[in-house]
Amino acid sequence: MATESPSLRWVKSSYSSNGGTCVEWAPDHVPTTGTVPVRDSKNPTGPVLLVSGAAFAGLVELARSTEL
């Protein structure tokens, strides 16, 4: 986990408007580092999880294939 970086541009999950558990990610960080910062959109000053691009792609694939 990492701490908040004020220079990151955060993007909310497309499911964030549904209420409940929401995540944000910082796509501009990926090309320079190969890692994807992910955080809880309800706690923007909280911890940030850094995952590999492959791991993030797997999470997105899982989310898309799961019945909500």
TIVO-2410 file (N, C-alpha, C; in nm, 3 decimals):
# residues 68
REC num residu      c1      c2      c3 atome chaine
REC   1      M   0.083  -0.118   0.000     N      A
REC   1      M   0.000   0.000   0.000    CA      A
REC   1      M   0.087   0.124   0.000     C      A
REC   2      A   0.034   0.229  -0.053     N      A
REC   2      A   0.105   0.356  -0.058    CA      A
REC   2      A   0.017   0.464   0.002     C      A
REC   3      T   0.075   0.581   0.016     N      A
REC   3      T  -0.005   0.693   0.065    CA      A
REC   3      T  -0.054   0.775  -0.053     C      A
REC   4      E  -0.148   0.861  -0.028     N      A
REC   4      E  -0.209   0.948  -0.129    CA      A
REC   4      E  -0.105   1.034  -0.198     C      A
REC   5      S  -0.114   1.044  -0.328     N      A
REC   5      S  -0.031   1.136  -0.404    CA      A
REC   5      S  -0.121   1.243  -0.464     C      A
REC   6      P  -0.102   1.368  -0.426     N      A
REC   6      P  -0.191   1.475  -0.473    CA      A
REC   6      P  -0.185   1.497  -0.623     C      A
REC   7      S  -0.078   1.450  -0.690     N      A
REC   7      S  -0.065   1.475  -0.833    CA      A
REC   7      S  -0.140   1.373  -0.919     C      A
REC   8      L  -0.196   1.269  -0.859     N      A
REC   8      L  -0.268   1.169  -0.936    CA      A
REC   8      L  -0.407   1.216  -0.975     C      A
REC   9      R  -0.449   1.181  -1.097     N      A
REC   9      R  -0.585   1.209  -1.144    CA      A
REC   9      R  -0.664   1.080  -1.124     C      A
REC  10      W  -0.762   1.084  -1.036     N      A
REC  10      W  -0.839   0.966  -1.001    CA      A
REC  10      W  -0.966   0.956  -1.085     C      A
REC  11      V  -1.000   0.833  -1.125     N      A
REC  11      V  -1.118   0.804  -1.204    CA      A
REC  11      V  -1.204   0.706  -1.127     C      A
REC  12      K  -1.333   0.737  -1.111     N      A
REC  12      K  -1.423   0.647  -1.039    CA      A
REC  12      K  -1.466   0.531  -1.127     C      A
REC  13      S  -1.491   0.420  -1.062     N      A
REC  13      S  -1.545   0.303  -1.130    CA      A
REC  13      S  -1.679   0.339  -1.192     C      A
REC  14      S  -1.711   0.277  -1.303     N      A
REC  14      S  -1.840   0.303  -1.368    CA      A
REC  14      S  -1.956   0.255  -1.282     C      A
REC  15      Y  -1.929   0.171  -1.182     N      A
REC  15      Y  -2.033   0.122  -1.092    CA      A
REC  15      Y  -2.049   0.210  -0.968     C      A
REC  16      S  -1.970   0.317  -0.956     N      A
REC  16      S  -1.974   0.400  -0.836    CA      A
REC  16      S  -2.108   0.467  -0.814     C      A
REC  17      S  -2.183   0.492  -0.918     N      A
REC  17      S  -2.312   0.558  -0.901    CA      A
REC  17      S  -2.418   0.464  -0.843     C      A
REC  18      N  -2.385   0.335  -0.833     N      A
REC  18      N  -2.480   0.237  -0.779    CA      A
REC  18      N  -2.482   0.235  -0.627     C      A
REC  19      G  -2.397   0.312  -0.562     N      A
REC  19      G  -2.388   0.309  -0.416    CA      A
REC  19      G  -2.306   0.190  -0.372     C      A
REC  20      G  -2.291   0.172  -0.244     N      A
REC  20      G  -2.215   0.057  -0.195    CA      A
REC  20      G  -2.066   0.074  -0.210     C      A
REC  21      T  -1.998  -0.034  -0.236     N      A
REC  21      T  -1.853  -0.035  -0.245    CA      A
REC  21      T  -1.808   0.025  -0.377     C      A
REC  22      C  -1.724   0.129  -0.372     N      A
REC  22      C  -1.677   0.198  -0.491    CA      A
REC  22      C  -1.526   0.210  -0.489     C      A
REC  23      V  -1.467   0.204  -0.607     N      A
REC  23      V  -1.323   0.219  -0.617    CA      A
REC  23      V  -1.289   0.327  -0.719     C      A
REC  24      E  -1.168   0.381  -0.705     N      A
REC  24      E  -1.112   0.475  -0.801    CA      A
REC  24      E  -0.975   0.422  -0.840     C      A
REC  25      W  -0.931   0.458  -0.959     N      A
REC  25      W  -0.797   0.422  -1.003    CA      A
REC  25      W  -0.734   0.542  -1.072     C      A
REC  26      A  -0.601   0.540  -1.085     N      A
REC  26      A  -0.527   0.651  -1.145    CA      A
REC  26      A  -0.459   0.603  -1.273     C      A
REC  27      P  -0.529   0.611  -1.387     N      A
REC  27      P  -0.476   0.555  -1.512    CA      A
REC  27      P  -0.349   0.621  -1.564     C      A
REC  28      D  -0.329   0.749  -1.537     N      A
REC  28      D  -0.210   0.818  -1.588    CA      A
REC  28      D  -0.081   0.768  -1.524     C      A
REC  29      H  -0.090   0.700  -1.413     N      A
REC  29      H   0.026   0.648  -1.340    CA      A
REC  29      H   0.081   0.522  -1.407     C      A
REC  30      V  -0.002   0.450  -1.478     N      A
REC  30      V   0.032   0.319  -1.533    CA      A
REC  30      V   0.147   0.323  -1.635     C      A
REC  31      P   0.145   0.410  -1.736     N      A
REC  31      P   0.251   0.407  -1.837    CA      A
REC  31      P   0.392   0.430  -1.783     C      A
REC  32      T   0.405   0.510  -1.680     N      A
REC  32      T   0.538   0.542  -1.628    CA      A
REC  32      T   0.588   0.441  -1.525     C      A
REC  33      T   0.496   0.372  -1.458     N      A
REC  33      T   0.540   0.282  -1.350    CA      A
REC  33      T   0.501   0.135  -1.371     C      A
REC  34      G   0.400   0.111  -1.455     N      A
REC  34      G   0.352  -0.026  -1.473    CA      A
REC  34      G   0.262  -0.072  -1.360     C      A
REC  35      T   0.234   0.017  -1.265     N      A
REC  35      T   0.145  -0.018  -1.155    CA      A
REC  35      T   0.019   0.068  -1.160     C      A
REC  36      V  -0.088   0.012  -1.105     N      A
REC  36      V  -0.217   0.081  -1.105    CA      A
REC  36      V  -0.254   0.116  -0.961     C      A
REC  37      P  -0.260   0.244  -0.926     N      A
REC  37      P  -0.305   0.282  -0.793    CA      A
REC  37      P  -0.458   0.267  -0.783     C      A
REC  38      V  -0.504   0.205  -0.676     N      A
REC  38      V  -0.647   0.182  -0.653    CA      A
REC  38      V  -0.679   0.228  -0.511     C      A
REC  39      R  -0.793   0.294  -0.493     N      A
REC  39      R  -0.832   0.338  -0.359    CA      A
REC  39      R  -0.984   0.333  -0.344     C      A
REC  40      D  -1.028   0.343  -0.221     N      A
REC  40      D  -1.170   0.347  -0.187    CA      A
REC  40      D  -1.219   0.490  -0.214     C      A
REC  41      S  -1.318   0.505  -0.300     N      A
REC  41      S  -1.364   0.640  -0.335    CA      A
REC  41      S  -1.430   0.712  -0.218     C      A
REC  42      K  -1.474   0.636  -0.118     N      A
REC  42      K  -1.536   0.699  -0.001    CA      A
REC  42      K  -1.431   0.746   0.100     C      A
REC  43      N  -1.304   0.709   0.078     N      A
REC  43      N  -1.196   0.747   0.169    CA      A
REC  43      N  -1.076   0.795   0.087     C      A
REC  44      P  -1.086   0.910   0.020     N      A
REC  44      P  -0.980   0.955  -0.070    CA      A
REC  44      P  -0.847   0.986  -0.002     C      A
REC  45      T  -0.845   1.006   0.126     N      A
REC  45      T  -0.718   1.030   0.196    CA      A
REC  45      T  -0.665   0.904   0.261     C      A
REC  46      G  -0.733   0.793   0.239     N      A
REC  46      G  -0.691   0.665   0.297    CA      A
REC  46      G  -0.581   0.599   0.216     C      A
REC  47      P  -0.554   0.473   0.247     N      A
REC  47      P  -0.446   0.402   0.180    CA      A
REC  47      P  -0.475   0.377   0.032     C      A
REC  48      V  -0.368   0.361  -0.044     N      A
REC  48      V  -0.374   0.334  -0.187    CA      A
REC  48      V  -0.307   0.199  -0.211     C      A
REC  49      L  -0.374   0.112  -0.280     N      A
REC  49      L  -0.320  -0.019  -0.316    CA      A
REC  49      L  -0.258  -0.009  -0.455     C      A
REC  50      L  -0.133  -0.053  -0.470     N      A
REC  50      L  -0.068  -0.055  -0.600    CA      A
REC  50      L  -0.067  -0.197  -0.651     C      A
REC  51      V  -0.125  -0.220  -0.770     N      A
REC  51      V  -0.127  -0.354  -0.829    CA      A
REC  51      V  -0.066  -0.346  -0.969     C      A
REC  52      S  -0.020  -0.460  -1.017     N      A
REC  52      S   0.036  -0.465  -1.152    CA      A
REC  52      S  -0.075  -0.442  -1.254     C      A
REC  53      G  -0.037  -0.404  -1.373     N      A
REC  53      G  -0.135  -0.386  -1.479    CA      A
REC  53      G  -0.211  -0.515  -1.508     C      A
REC  54      A  -0.141  -0.628  -1.505     N      A
REC  54      A  -0.206  -0.758  -1.529    CA      A
REC  54      A  -0.306  -0.791  -1.419     C      A
REC  55      A  -0.270  -0.762  -1.295     N      A
REC  55      A  -0.362  -0.789  -1.183    CA      A
REC  55      A  -0.486  -0.701  -1.194     C      A
REC  56      F  -0.468  -0.574  -1.231     N      A
REC  56      F  -0.582  -0.485  -1.245    CA      A
REC  56      F  -0.673  -0.531  -1.359     C      A
REC  57      A  -0.613  -0.573  -1.470     N      A
REC  57      A  -0.693  -0.623  -1.582    CA      A
REC  57      A  -0.775  -0.744  -1.539     C      A
REC  58      G  -0.717  -0.831  -1.456     N      A
REC  58      G  -0.789  -0.946  -1.405    CA      A
REC  58      G  -0.905  -0.905  -1.316     C      A
REC  59      L  -0.885  -0.804  -1.232     N      A
REC  59      L  -0.992  -0.754  -1.146    CA      A
REC  59      L  -1.107  -0.696  -1.229     C      A
REC  60      V  -1.073  -0.622  -1.334     N      A
REC  60      V  -1.176  -0.564  -1.421    CA      A
REC  60      V  -1.253  -0.675  -1.492     C      A
REC  61      E  -1.182  -0.775  -1.541     N      A
REC  61      E  -1.248  -0.887  -1.607    CA      A
REC  61      E  -1.342  -0.960  -1.512     C      A
REC  62      L  -1.297  -0.982  -1.389     N      A
REC  62      L  -1.382  -1.047  -1.289    CA      A
REC  62      L  -1.506  -0.963  -1.260     C      A
REC  63      A  -1.489  -0.833  -1.244     N      A
REC  63      A  -1.602  -0.745  -1.214    CA      A
REC  63      A  -1.704  -0.746  -1.328     C      A
REC  64      R  -1.655  -0.748  -1.450     N      A
REC  64      R  -1.746  -0.748  -1.565    CA      A
REC  64      R  -1.822  -0.879  -1.578     C      A
REC  65      S  -1.762  -0.988  -1.535     N      A
REC  65      S  -1.825  -1.119  -1.553    CA      A
REC  65      S  -1.913  -1.160  -1.434     C      A
REC  66      T  -1.911  -1.079  -1.327     N      A
REC  66      T  -1.986  -1.113  -1.207    CA      A
REC  66      T  -2.124  -1.047  -1.211     C      A
REC  67      E  -2.224  -1.125  -1.181     N      A
REC  67      E  -2.361  -1.076  -1.174    CA      A
REC  67      E  -2.375  -0.989  -1.049     C      A
REC  68      L  -2.419  -0.864  -1.066     N      A
REC  68      L  -2.436  -0.775  -0.951    CA      A
REC  68      L  -2.580  -0.768  -0.907     C      A
***
